[in-house]
């Protein structure tokens, strides 16, 4: 029922640096900007690395250091074929499928047995991309 690894979500202290490296240097494309409806501020990017695999970056309040041991990992995400039937696998975890605030993708989150956050999502006609 899992289609593919959809994205890895990371925190950043500088969306400008993310843009300069991933968009300008690597030539990847922003497919969605996460925009705060209250103030119009961009707080994240959803970046395509081709073949339905993405990187997701959000501004982080946590200090992110330049050394590799302090990267702010947020979550991993798998795209699924039928999110409602997939959510039933977690029936004891009181799963609620919701829509993303700005991208409108159907989604739910769980924690793996090590405590890492895992997202599952499904695109449909209401999704923004």
Secondary structure, 3 states (H helix, E strand, C coil): CEEEEEEEEEEECCHHHHHHHHHHHCCCEEEEEEECCCCCCEEEEEEECCCCCEEEEEECCCCCCCCHHHCCEEEEEEEECCHHHHHHHHHHHCCCCEECCCCCCEEEEEECCCCCEEEEEECCCCCCC
